[in-house]
Amino acid sequence: MTAITSIPDQHRSDVGPELVAALRRAGIADVDDSGLARALYSSDASLYRVLPRAVVRPRHVDEIVATLEVCRSLGVPLTARGAGTSIAGNAVGPGVVLDTSRYLSRIHEIDAEAGTATVDPGVVQAALQTAARPHGLRFGPDPSTHNRCTVGGMIGNNACGSRALGYGRTSDNVVGLDVVTGTGARLRLGPGAEPTDGVLADLHRLVGAELGPIRTELGRFGRQVSGYSLEHLLPERGFDVARALVGSEGTLALVLGATVRLVADAPFRGLVVLGYPTMADAADATPGLLPHSPTAVEGLDARMVQRLRDVPAAVVPDLPRGGAWLVVELTGDSVAEVRDKAGRVLADAGALDSLVVTDVVEAAAIWRIREDGAGLAARTSDGHPAHAGWEDAAVPPERLGDYLREFEALLDEHGLQCVPYGHFGDGCVHGRIDFPFGSGDDRGRARYRSFVEDAARLVAGYGGSLSGEHGDGRARSELLPFMYSPEVIGLFGRVKALFDPADVLNPGVLVRPAPLDDDVRMAAAPVARTGLALAYRHDDGDFSAAVHRCTGVGKCRADLQASGGVMCPSWPATREEKDTTRGRARVLQEMLATGGPVTGWRSPEVHDALDLCLSCKGCSRDCPTGVDMASYKAEVLHQSYRRRLRPRAHYTLGRLPRWADLAARAPRLVNAVLRSRLGGRMAKWSAGMDQRREVPPFAIRSFRQEWAARPAPSGDGAPVALWVDSFTDHFAPGVALAAARVLEAAGYRVQVPGADTCCGLTWITTGQLDTARRILGSTVEALVPLVDAGIPVVGVEPSCTAALRSDSLELVGGPAAERVARGTRTLAELLADTPGWTPPSMAGLEVVAQPHCHHASVMGWSADARLLASAGATVTRLGGCCGLAGNWGVERGHHDVSVTIAGQQLLPAVEGLGPDAVVLADGFSCRTQLDQLAGRQGLHLAELLADRLP
């Protein structure tokens, strides 16, 4: 099947400078046609890559109207975008991309009595939920991207989410819209709007002449969102134009504001998790559960759960026995009522095994699996990338089991894999498929087209919808004739002609669709194997495959800190797309692509995007697709400065362990120089430091000097190697001494490996990877005899411990590095596995804990949390990052952002904290930031335990 027609010829591609000048003359302040902006907005969460001419971020709705006028006058396409999480290519375009998420994010009014909220289009769904919650209300639809998707984007796609079963789709919850059509007409739409003249009168006449096909082909079941939802214009539905525009994907009008319905939130929720042999078996059981009025019935596959288990430091809840699960959410006025409903569900479930969950924390962990589905499913069970494209088809729920069996057979026929999951209560199935787009030729596109055409025939044969909630976009608009008659396809075209006759708004989508295999982003992804410093062992040594792990789901734009997440600290500080993990990955993808604005490792766009990356490793755990931006940044710096002059900070801060060894010969003199006004300023200038930062004083006696002066250890306890890093050795020797005391009290005989066992961390973060490999390789050689002898290696500084657990595998590799990584433990991990050891009592102690980013992301902080809980401490765990991040936070140009990041979680948590409370911060950076910005001393876990030893 081929495209119905191409995008009209009136769209101009040669208007770059003229376009930007016209937009600025129209009073639009935030217009950006830089290579960086074009790269950032070239993709959404879909397969597609379309470079825009310019990006506009309107500060007021009048700027949206003005942008449209400019685009109409110049014949330039205009594509609206919220958070850019569109999976079908709904939010990419070749002209102007209009990003409403930056400034248009106000909630203007919540009318609790009427049960409505009036919002800007860029309001994040979760922010609306937060504002409505004190009134006992909620906005019903909640997609898995609820913590970053915008209400305007939800209106564009008719988003549904997991709880649409209980609360309906976005179209069911829109009361009124303020829009501007493609002709420039401003419309305020709501119930009872009279179609007296203009486009509404023309639309009323058009619908009146087409009642038959609208009644028979549209609105047949709840998840039919493909095409235009013209069923809302039927006389019996009150000719509701506002609801009809929901799901039109910005092709008819631009949303300036919306009034949405709010509903009463249930006081209590619970989950029933049901295990079944297969996904099809789970689907067969679904219709029997719907009479129990669940708010959600979600399907999960064992392969997706395994993907989460493969994520470093992830905590995966236990699930019932089975190869597939249904997660059924029930609500009630009490926990007892929820449990009573759960009992009735279990009686009708026919499940292999089950679990009833009423604990909020446990339920959130299960929901996290489902919410991360789009990212977790982006890798097949054998590690190959899987892509959107055929992503959210829906069929009536009673036919879902049979559909899934035929769908799996179709995948086998085409030699493809998919991990299905989705909203089974609504008959909606999501999945990513391993289309072979990395082949570098057109065979991948041809297989993609062949499969999706067969899949469209299959879903249409079941009376289903090509899209169940994500819209058709570039991925499925061309397939609409499989689902609708020529009469309905023609009707869609006539509706488009009424609202947007010049085809300015999001051309190539829904009407006159672009070919579905044009502009596929992954189709020509180059392979970059030669000359790489890192192994990219999870991506077959391919840097391109590594950076293309990012599928654009945008979890890095979410507020993860409240749940203990880290990714991505600089985004909430700047609210700039370039400072998201996704934005950085997009720029790196453009660097590897052909014909784009970003060229080469040293391009300013690349270094601008990476400048505020803290190398915190948060994305390596929190990103569901496993992006590790810290490693990518190290590679970029390595390639950019290899055999070239480097920034001063690379020679100073990047080689800090060597300078610290020198300073240890005369620490009092060095400290005196650094404390002096002139000496301090000169030292900071030479180091590339911000003058507002203080250099931590060097210890008068390093840990190794203190240790050498101690009597030789005695006793027959099990040996343990206390591996002391350069930071601890030269700046905080008391931490290592405390760790030794704790280990000895636990019955261990402590030994300290030699002074030449450095992890090379500062060389890694500054991209001096050849040197880092030599240093880390030497350390691995020194430590491997210990671990081979069964002696555990205990790290003190989290970032350095993480380097042995993770970076050594990428830089050094081989069996020795693997054995050292397995044999390296944190203090809490070792103590937890020590037979008979119990922590000293901390009953009544208030602890505010700031886990180091590398600790939380590489090793996980669960062992520390369990230790503190067993000791009786009351612990408040902070998310996010302290903002210092080693050398990053002290470098010139980073100070203000560093302080802003600290102000997100750390500084508010310690402000007003009682004198007896403890701030637990194992990371040297975290303790330094705390001291310099809050004047508060942080303790390492070793110090906390040592202080309470008898």
Protein Blocks (a to p, Z undefined) as FASTA:
>chain_A
ZZfbdcdfkbccklmmmmmmmmmmnopabdcfbfklmmmmmpccbfbdcddfbdcddfbf
klmmmmmmmmmmnopacdddfelpafnlpagcfkbccdfklmmmccfbdcfknopacddf
klcfklmmmmmmmnopacfbacfklmmpcfklmmmnopgbjmlmmnopfklmcfbdcddd
fkopacdddehiacfbhjllmmmmmmmmmmmmmmmmgokbmklmghjdfklmpmklopaa
klmmgonlopmbccfbdcdddddddfbdcddddddfblmlmmmmmmmmmmnopabdcddd
fklmmmmmmpghiacddddedjbdcddddddfbfklmmmmmmmmmmmnopabdcddfbfk
lmmmmmmmmmmmmmmmmpcfkopacdehilogccdfklmmmmmmmmmmmmmmnopacdde
djfknopacddddddfknopaklmmmmmmmmmmmmmmmmmnopafbfklonmjmlmmmmm
mmpcfklmmmmmmmmmmmmmnomgoghihpapacfkgoiaklmgccdfehpablolmngo
paklmmmmpgolommmpcfklnopabdfklmmnopaklpfklmmmmmmmmmmghiabecj
klmklmmmmmmpgolommmmmpmnlpafklmmmmmmmmmmgoiacdfklmmmmmmmmmmm
mmmmmmmlmmmmmmpmklmmmmmmmnopafkbccddddfbdfklmmmmpccdedjddcdd
ddddfklmmmmmmlmmmmmmmmmmnopacddddfklcghlmmmmnopaklmmmmmmmmmm
mmmmmmmnopacddfblmlmmmmmmmmmmmngpjklmmmmmmpccfklmmmmmghiacdd
fehiacdddddfklmmmnopklmmmmmmmnopacdddehjehlnpmlmmpghilmmmmmm
mmmmmmmmmgopafkbccddfbfklmmmmmmmnopacddfklmmmmmgZZ
